[in-house]
Amino acid sequence: MMFDPGRLLKEMFDAAVAAASPAICVPPHLPPPPKSRTIVVGAGKAAAAMARAVEDHWGGPLEGLVVTRYGHGVPTRSVEVLEAGHPLPDAAGQDAARRIMAKVQELSAADLVLALISGGGSALLSLPAPGLTLADKQAVNRALLLSGAAIGEINCVRKHLSAVKGGRLAIAALPARVVSLIISDVPGDDPGTVASGPTVPDTTSLVDARAILTKYRIAVPPAVTAHLLNPESETPKPGDRRFALVENHIVATARVSLEAAAEVALRAGVAPIILGDAIEGEARILAKGQARLALKHLQTAPAPLVLISGGETSVTVRGKGRGGRNAEYLLALALALNGNPAIHAIACDTDGIDGTEDNAGALLTPNSLARAAALGLNARAMLDDNDGYGFFTALDDLIVTGPTRTNVNDFRAILVLPQPYRSSPPPLRGRR
């Protein structure tokens, strides 16, 4: 059995993305139309595609507004789509959040608010709490994103600085019924963490938010300090009767996407091993651990296998290079494997954007380090500079999909090929 390892890995990634397509995962979860109005609101990288999926399958009139990242919009008929900044909030996101909050005000008990929530919504739905400014939120977000904090920690802080997140959108919609359809991009699929849970009661506290800022030594503006010390800034909690008419449904998860990728591997005669769909931690540390695991399997595997994992790693930015957590992971993996001829790998973000770059991720081949050295590149120095993007650009091994308009977080696959199943290594190509 011979096959193209790179092609197989790309087909697995494509299957993972397709499994989380709003056109597939949204329609089965739509509620029946209400007696009165249906107001569609939403935020996230999948928000526009989710809105169109609703329009294509809804049995009555619709109106509303969703906000998505720049470049992630799609044409819609009844639901207005706005675009705004991500991962740092901007004025467009603040205006969109203000308009969304206005849409859900003054509704009746006969109305339905259909909330379409997906990853990226935390930055896009950026209406600061009273007493705070957009600049305050931008400063805190920027520092947290560079700190290496986990997404749950970042979103805990975001909830407590927001007029929308942490359940406040649902409360603003009272007395209307609220049904939230959620595409999960967070490890563990906690609906309160996706987009910082605008329709979900908050299990975190002001104390937690302050502790996270202290843990990562985040210096915050004075207004933020005062806000987080004010008990009146606390978010609504589980058990609050104001959530009695709120339903939150997860409609797509990383687990389902990983299983779709595993099916592609099986059809190719490769045994899939799903390591987990909620893996967190520093990208380069995870890479070292998964490299050791791949090498261990290589010693005993009688036939090809692929190690598949999802979740969201973090990167503590110390250098000045262009990165993305998936490129960082792969560069660290390359160094840990040191050109092992049996192992190929892929790492991509299912939203099509690795961090803030224009690629989804990259592909690693057994001779990636050799090709880099032939171009005069120092892989170790580039990792120290957080320049995974630069490394894989030089090798012409970036994977560029453009926005996928969904988001179930990162996809990683390490293909292990025992000796009889290896083809000739790819040529020493790359950009000069």
C-alpha positions as semicolon CSV with decimal commas, in nm:
position;residue;x (nm);y (nm);z (nm)
1;M;0,000;0,000;0,000
2;M;0,140;0,337;-0,107
3;F;-0,029;0,672;-0,086
4;D;0,058;1,041;-0,073
5;P;0,094;1,127;0,299
6;G;0,043;1,500;0,248
7;R;-0,270;1,447;0,043
8;L;-0,417;1,212;0,304
9;L;-0,351;1,459;0,586
10;K;-0,511;1,743;0,388
11;E;-0,816;1,527;0,311
12;M;-0,851;1,451;0,681
13;F;-0,843;1,821;0,763
14;D;-1,100;1,896;0,491
15;A;-1,331;1,631;0,639
16;A;-1,294;1,780;0,986
17;V;-1,395;2,124;0,857
18;A;-1,686;1,989;0,651
19;A;-1,832;1,809;0,954
20;A;-1,869;2,143;1,131
21;S;-2,025;2,330;0,836
22;P;-2,321;2,544;0,951
23;A;-2,519;2,420;0,651
24;I;-2,497;2,070;0,801
25;C;-2,505;2,125;1,177
26;V;-2,753;2,412;1,219
27;P;-3,077;2,295;1,045
28;P;-3,140;1,984;1,261
29;H;-3,146;2,200;1,575
30;L;-3,380;2,478;1,465
31;P;-3,679;2,531;1,697
32;P;-4,035;2,569;1,566
33;P;-4,128;2,924;1,465
34;P;-4,297;3,131;1,738
35;K;-4,641;3,290;1,728
36;S;-4,488;3,632;1,683
37;R;-4,149;3,766;1,572
38;T;-3,820;3,579;1,528
39;I;-3,515;3,793;1,596
40;V;-3,183;3,641;1,485
41;V;-2,870;3,769;1,656
42;G;-2,525;3,622;1,670
43;A;-2,151;3,661;1,688
44;G;-1,850;3,458;1,581
45;K;-1,650;3,342;1,283
46;A;-1,939;3,115;1,178
47;A;-2,216;3,368;1,248
48;A;-2,284;3,471;0,888
49;A;-2,288;3,114;0,755
50;M;-2,512;3,012;1,045
51;A;-2,752;3,294;0,962
52;R;-2,775;3,182;0,601
53;A;-2,836;2,822;0,712
54;V;-3,126;2,949;0,925
55;E;-3,268;3,148;0,634
56;D;-3,249;2,845;0,405
57;H;-3,450;2,627;0,644
58;W;-3,681;2,862;0,836
59;G;-4,055;2,838;0,794
60;G;-4,154;3,196;0,870
61;P;-4,041;3,559;0,866
62;L;-3,699;3,653;1,005
63;E;-3,515;3,967;1,100
64;G;-3,195;4,037;1,286
65;L;-2,825;4,109;1,291
66;V;-2,506;3,905;1,333
67;V;-2,141;4,008;1,351
68;T;-1,849;3,810;1,213
69;R;-1,480;3,862;1,151
70;Y;-1,364;4,070;0,857
71;G;-1,371;3,852;0,546
72;H;-1,602;3,590;0,698
73;G;-1,934;3,730;0,576
74;V;-2,169;3,563;0,329
75;P;-2,471;3,699;0,141
76;T;-2,796;3,682;0,338
77;R;-3,153;3,785;0,266
78;S;-3,322;3,881;0,594
79;V;-3,046;3,891;0,854
80;E;-2,798;4,176;0,835
81;V;-2,430;4,077;0,854
82;L;-2,167;4,311;0,996
83;E;-1,793;4,251;1,008
84;A;-1,555;4,355;1,284
85;G;-1,209;4,302;1,432
86;H;-1,066;3,980;1,572
87;P;-0,877;3,884;1,789
88;L;-0,864;4,242;1,916
89;P;-1,202;4,415;1,945
90;D;-1,258;4,732;1,747
91;A;-1,515;5,010;1,707
92;A;-1,709;4,811;1,446
93;G;-1,756;4,527;1,694
94;Q;-1,863;4,769;1,964
95;D;-2,123;4,922;1,733
96;A;-2,246;4,577;1,628
97;A;-2,284;4,468;1,992
98;R;-2,474;4,784;2,076
99;R;-2,712;4,726;1,783
100;I;-2,759;4,358;1,876
101;M;-2,853;4,455;2,230
102;A;-3,103;4,706;2,089
103;K;-3,256;4,433;1,870
104;V;-3,349;4,218;2,169
105;Q;-3,496;4,498;2,381
106;E;-3,869;4,549;2,428
107;L;-3,976;4,208;2,300
108;S;-4,282;4,012;2,414
109;A;-4,324;3,663;2,556
110;A;-4,456;3,555;2,214
111;D;-4,128;3,644;2,044
112;L;-3,823;3,423;1,985
113;V;-3,461;3,530;1,995
114;L;-3,247;3,286;1,797
115;A;-2,885;3,340;1,900
116;L;-2,613;3,202;1,671
117;I;-2,289;3,173;1,866
118;S;-1,946;3,054;1,756
119;G;-1,579;3,098;1,833
120;G;-1,445;3,448;1,793
121;G;-1,759;3,602;1,936
122;S;-1,580;3,727;2,247
123;A;-1,379;3,980;2,049
124;L;-1,653;4,055;1,798
125;L;-1,926;4,123;2,056
126;S;-1,731;4,399;2,227
127;L;-1,961;4,628;2,422
128;P;-1,773;4,740;2,736
129;A;-1,945;4,731;3,074
130;P;-2,058;5,070;3,210
131;G;-1,759;5,278;3,316
132;L;-1,517;5,106;3,079
133;T;-1,399;5,207;2,733
134;L;-1,312;5,012;2,421
135;A;-0,950;5,112;2,477
136;D;-0,963;4,953;2,824
137;K;-1,087;4,626;2,676
138;Q;-0,833;4,633;2,394
139;A;-0,545;4,678;2,638
140;V;-0,653;4,385;2,854
141;N;-0,726;4,160;2,556
142;R;-0,391;4,235;2,395
143;A;-0,201;4,151;2,712
144;L;-0,395;3,829;2,773
145;L;-0,346;3,707;2,416
146;L;0,031;3,748;2,450
147;S;0,051;3,596;2,797
148;G;-0,006;3,228;2,718
149;A;-0,332;3,221;2,916
150;A;-0,581;2,944;2,828
151;I;-0,896;3,043;2,640
152;G;-1,118;2,974;2,943
153;E;-0,909;3,213;3,151
154;I;-0,917;3,483;2,885
155;N;-1,293;3,452;2,850
156;C;-1,346;3,468;3,226
157;V;-1,190;3,812;3,225
158;R;-1,377;3,915;2,911
159;K;-1,713;3,824;3,067
160;H;-1,652;4,051;3,362
161;L;-1,563;4,349;3,144
162;S;-1,864;4,315;2,913
163;A;-2,217;4,448;2,892
164;V;-2,318;4,157;2,667
165;K;-2,127;3,843;2,759
166;G;-2,162;3,617;3,062
167;G;-2,539;3,575;3,013
168;R;-2,624;3,943;2,979
169;L;-2,757;3,915;2,623
170;A;-3,018;3,659;2,731
171;I;-3,130;3,871;3,023
172;A;-3,166;4,174;2,796
173;A;-3,408;3,972;2,580
174;L;-3,661;3,910;2,859
175;P;-3,947;3,821;2,844
176;A;-3,882;3,664;2,501
177;R;-3,779;3,302;2,471
178;V;-3,411;3,258;2,379
179;V;-3,272;2,960;2,187
180;S;-2,898;2,964;2,135
181;L;-2,728;2,740;1,877
182;I;-2,357;2,710;1,948
183;I;-2,064;2,585;1,741
184;S;-1,805;2,503;2,005
185;D;-1,442;2,602;1,963
186;V;-1,341;2,546;2,327
187;P;-1,192;2,243;2,501
188;G;-1,468;2,065;2,691
189;D;-1,749;2,230;2,491
190;D;-1,865;2,446;2,782
191;P;-2,134;2,673;2,629
192;G;-2,046;2,938;2,884
193;T;-1,695;2,965;2,741
194;V;-1,780;2,979;2,368
195;A;-1,779;3,351;2,280
196;S;-1,779;3,410;2,657
197;G;-2,135;3,278;2,689
198;P;-2,364;3,572;2,604
199;T;-2,672;3,357;2,671
200;V;-2,531;3,134;2,947
201;P;-2,522;3,198;3,324
202;D;-2,165;3,244;3,439
203;T;-1,991;2,998;3,672
204;T;-1,684;3,220;3,713
205;S;-1,653;3,521;3,942
206;L;-1,489;3,858;3,984
207;V;-1,244;3,689;4,219
208;D;-1,150;3,447;3,940
209;A;-1,099;3,730;3,693
210;R;-0,873;3,920;3,931
211;A;-0,674;3,604;4,005
212;I;-0,614;3,540;3,634
213;L;-0,480;3,891;3,581
214;T;-0,252;3,844;3,880
215;K;-0,136;3,501;3,761
216;Y;-0,019;3,636;3,427
217;R;0,103;3,967;3,570
218;I;-0,131;4,169;3,352
219;A;-0,120;4,542;3,421
220;V;-0,467;4,685;3,361
221;P;-0,607;5,038;3,334
222;P;-0,732;5,191;3,663
223;A;-1,093;5,177;3,544
224;V;-1,064;4,800;3,497
225;T;-0,923;4,755;3,846
226;A;-1,209;4,956;3,995
227;H;-1,467;4,765;3,790
228;L;-1,337;4,425;3,900
229;L;-1,342;4,531;4,264
230;N;-1,705;4,644;4,247
231;P;-1,949;4,366;4,356
232;E;-2,215;4,515;4,128
233;S;-1,998;4,413;3,829
234;E;-2,062;4,043;3,897
235;T;-2,216;3,835;3,620
236;P;-2,550;3,648;3,656
237;K;-2,508;3,297;3,795
238;P;-2,661;2,948;3,748
239;G;-2,994;2,924;3,925
240;D;-3,095;3,277;3,827
241;R;-3,463;3,249;3,736
242;R;-3,418;3,497;3,453
243;F;-3,270;3,209;3,249
244;A;-3,585;2,997;3,278
245;L;-3,680;3,060;2,913
246;V;-3,327;3,019;2,775
247;E;-3,206;2,708;2,590
248;N;-2,842;2,656;2,487
249;H;-2,762;2,384;2,235
250;I;-2,419;2,277;2,114
251;V;-2,460;2,190;1,745
252;A;-2,099;2,118;1,639
253;T;-1,795;2,002;1,832
254;A;-1,432;1,914;1,777
255;R;-1,506;1,550;1,864
256;V;-1,742;1,508;1,569
257;S;-1,485;1,668;1,337
258;L;-1,205;1,444;1,462
259;E;-1,424;1,139;1,406
260;A;-1,492;1,252;1,047
261;A;-1,118;1,279;0,989
262;A;-1,068;0,935;1,142
263;E;-1,313;0,788;0,889
264;V;-1,102;0,929;0,604
265;A;-0,793;0,762;0,753
266;L;-0,974;0,429;0,791
267;R;-1,081;0,432;0,427
268;A;-0,716;0,482;0,331
269;G;-0,610;0,182;0,540
270;V;-0,459;0,390;0,821
271;A;-0,555;0,315;1,181
272;P;-0,671;0,635;1,358
273;I;-0,602;0,699;1,725
274;I;-0,790;0,998;1,866
275;L;-0,582;1,135;2,151
276;G;-0,844;1,386;2,263
277;D;-1,052;1,679;2,146
278;A;-0,985;1,913;2,440
279;I;-0,607;1,931;2,460
280;E;-0,465;2,255;2,594
281;G;-0,123;2,381;2,699
282;E;0,178;2,550;2,547
283;A;0,204;2,456;2,177
284;R;0,573;2,370;2,181
285;I;0,543;2,159;2,495
286;L;0,252;1,962;2,348
287;A;0,459;1,907;2,033
288;K;0,743;1,750;2,229
289;G;0,505;1,515;2,410
290;Q;0,326;1,409;2,092
291;A;0,659;1,357;1,914
292;R;0,763;1,113;2,188
293;L;0,430;0,933;2,153
294;A;0,464;0,906;1,775
295;L;0,816;0,764;1,806
296;K;0,695;0,513;2,065
297;H;0,418;0,395;1,832
298;L;0,670;0,369;1,547
299;Q;0,864;0,106;1,742
300;T;0,565;-0,130;1,761
301;A;0,327;-0,037;1,478
302;P;0,297;-0,311;1,214
303;A;0,098;-0,085;0,980
304;P;0,033;0,290;0,927
305;L;-0,144;0,481;1,199
306;V;-0,234;0,842;1,260
307;L;-0,253;1,026;1,592
308;I;-0,537;1,280;1,583
309;S;-0,603;1,554;1,835
310;G;-0,797;1,876;1,883
311;G;-0,833;2,152;2,136
312;E;-0,664;2,487;2,169
313;T;-0,301;2,535;2,256
314;S;-0,148;2,863;2,365
315;V;0,171;3,047;2,275
316;T;0,368;3,268;2,509
317;V;0,500;3,529;2,269
318;R;0,860;3,626;2,340
319;G;0,996;3,678;1,988
320;K;0,911;3,909;1,702
321;G;0,838;3,654;1,430
322;R;0,509;3,572;1,262
323;G;0,350;3,274;1,427
324;G;0,015;3,113;1,491
325;R;-0,017;2,834;1,742
326;N;-0,036;2,561;1,477
327;A;0,279;2,677;1,300
328;E;0,451;2,699;1,638
329;Y;0,339;2,346;1,724
330;L;0,464;2,204;1,393
331;L;0,801;2,377;1,411
332;A;0,853;2,241;1,763
333;L;0,739;1,899;1,640
334;A;0,993;1,912;1,356
335;L;1,274;1,981;1,599
336;A;1,161;1,703;1,833
337;L;1,138;1,448;1,549
338;N;1,471;1,560;1,398
339;G;1,391;1,446;1,046
340;N;1,255;1,101;1,130
341;P;1,175;0,950;0,788
342;A;0,860;0,774;0,909
343;I;0,655;1,070;1,027
344;H;0,446;1,336;0,852
345;A;0,212;1,582;1,025
346;I;-0,044;1,857;0,979
347;A;-0,176;2,122;1,215
348;C;-0,445;2,370;1,116
349;D;-0,715;2,585;1,270
350;T;-1,057;2,479;1,144
351;D;-1,159;2,844;1,097
352;G;-0,893;2,876;0,825
353;I;-0,691;3,136;1,019
354;D;-0,393;3,035;1,233
355;G;-0,384;3,312;1,491
356;T;-0,380;3,635;1,293
357;E;-0,211;3,504;0,979
358;D;-0,350;3,425;0,632
359;N;-0,300;3,049;0,654
360;A;-0,494;2,775;0,830
361;G;-0,174;2,599;0,932
362;A;0,100;2,398;0,767
363;L;0,227;2,057;0,664
364;L;0,538;1,888;0,808
365;T;0,737;1,634;0,606
366;P;1,028;1,413;0,712
367;N;1,276;1,639;0,530
368;S;1,136;1,976;0,645
369;L;1,443;2,044;0,857
370;A;1,680;1,942;0,577
371;R;1,504;2,166;0,327
372;A;1,514;2,453;0,574
373;A;1,885;2,404;0,635
374;A;1,945;2,402;0,258
375;L;1,783;2,746;0,250
376;G;2,005;2,870;0,531
377;L;1,730;2,870;0,793
378;N;1,794;2,801;1,161
379;A;1,484;2,619;1,283
380;R;1,573;2,649;1,651
381;A;1,630;3,022;1,625
382;M;1,303;3,066;1,437
383;L;1,112;2,880;1,708
384;D;1,275;3,101;1,971
385;D;1,153;3,400;1,770
386;N;0,797;3,256;1,743
387;D;0,842;3,252;1,365
388;G;0,672;2,930;1,261
389;Y;0,492;3,115;0,982
390;G;0,822;3,231;0,836
391;F;0,966;2,879;0,852
392;F;0,682;2,710;0,664
393;T;0,647;3,000;0,420
394;A;1,008;2,947;0,313
395;L;0,934;2,576;0,255
396;D;0,614;2,656;0,064
397;D;0,429;2,427;0,305
398;L;0,164;2,661;0,441
399;I;-0,196;2,542;0,406
400;V;-0,413;2,830;0,288
401;T;-0,789;2,775;0,277
402;G;-0,925;3,122;0,340
403;P;-1,205;3,163;0,595
404;T;-1,398;2,837;0,639
405;R;-1,684;3,016;0,822
406;T;-1,692;2,760;1,097
407;N;-1,471;2,700;1,400
408;V;-1,425;2,389;1,614
409;N;-1,068;2,479;1,704
410;D;-0,741;2,319;1,607
411;F;-0,690;2,000;1,410
412;R;-0,364;1,804;1,442
413;A;-0,268;1,473;1,285
414;I;0,064;1,286;1,300
415;L;0,097;1,010;1,040
416;V;0,332;0,725;1,136
417;L;0,451;0,501;0,853
418;P;0,650;0,184;0,928
419;Q;0,926;0,106;0,675
420;P;0,729;-0,099;0,418
421;Y;0,472;0,177;0,375
422;R;0,702;0,474;0,309
423;S;0,729;0,635;-0,031
424;S;1,023;0,838;-0,152
425;P;1,066;1,163;0,043
426;P;0,952;1,484;-0,124
427;P;1,224;1,684;-0,303
428;L;1,421;1,959;-0,132
429;R;1,190;2,233;-0,251
430;G;1,125;2,569;-0,092
431;R;1,129;2,938;-0,162
432;R;1,459;3,109;-0,231
